[in-house]
Amino acid sequence: MASYDRAITVFSPDGQLLQVQYAQEAVRRGSAVVGVRGANCVVLAVEKKMVPQLQVDRTEKKIVILDDHIAMGFAGVRADARVLVSRAQIECQSYRLTVDDAVTIDYISRYIAGIMQQHTQNNGRRPFGVSYIIGGFDSDGPHIFQTEPSGTYYEWKACCTGRGEKTVREYLEKNYSADKVSSEHDTIKLAVRSLMEVQYGEKELEVAVLRKSAPLSILTKEAVNSYMADSQKEKEEAQK
């Protein structure tokens, strides 16, 4: 196998690009990210590691703004994420100057996925070890897309990536319904509760809410802790 996993452009005998699989494994080792599409909002929730006592809180957030109506969360290699975030932000502004309109969520997701795909077929490069959940509003309402290191992208009603992806996705599949995301409160609650399925140790959550024609809102630590306490209480009651 060693002769097939050193170069990104070489397929293994069973038709796999092993370097892409390694990049996907880097994503699975990253902090969990959840995106939930509500009736009138998009909620992104990420798992954050506790900042050491003497370290200044990072200016690079796990949730970033691409445009006035688009936000993005990521899991995987932070340095790779920073490069793609910068290029995506430039593309959003370039699109506005060229077309005199805001980009659609599908367009910017396809743009990011295209860059990631190019790094799976050119010598001298490696795949980006990062996966994005991109949420925002188009003229027809809220949308959520996910991109992967292979260059594929999908639209979801609710999705997750990073550590514990399978567990979180199973929870979302079991508990997501139109009734449970009819209000902003319920949408946030579902996103936080799904992350509680994989959270352990000294960790905290960061939750962002994007509403139509409104700037991205980051919930305060007190508000997030309140949602986490309610979720923990429900989890304990369900286990009884």
Secondary structure, 3 states (H helix, E strand, C coil): CCCCCCCCCCCCCCCCCHHHHHHHHHHHCCCCEEEEECCCEEEEEEEEECCCCCCCCCCCCCEEEEECCEEEEEEECHHHHHHHHHHHHHHHHHHHHHHCCCCCHHHHHHHHHHHHHHCCCCCCCCCCCEEEEEEEEECCEEEEEEECCCCCEEEECEEEECCCHHHHHHHHHHHCCHHHHCCHHHHHHHHHHHHCCCCCCCEEEEEEEEECCCCCEECCHHHHHHHHHHHHHHHHHHHC
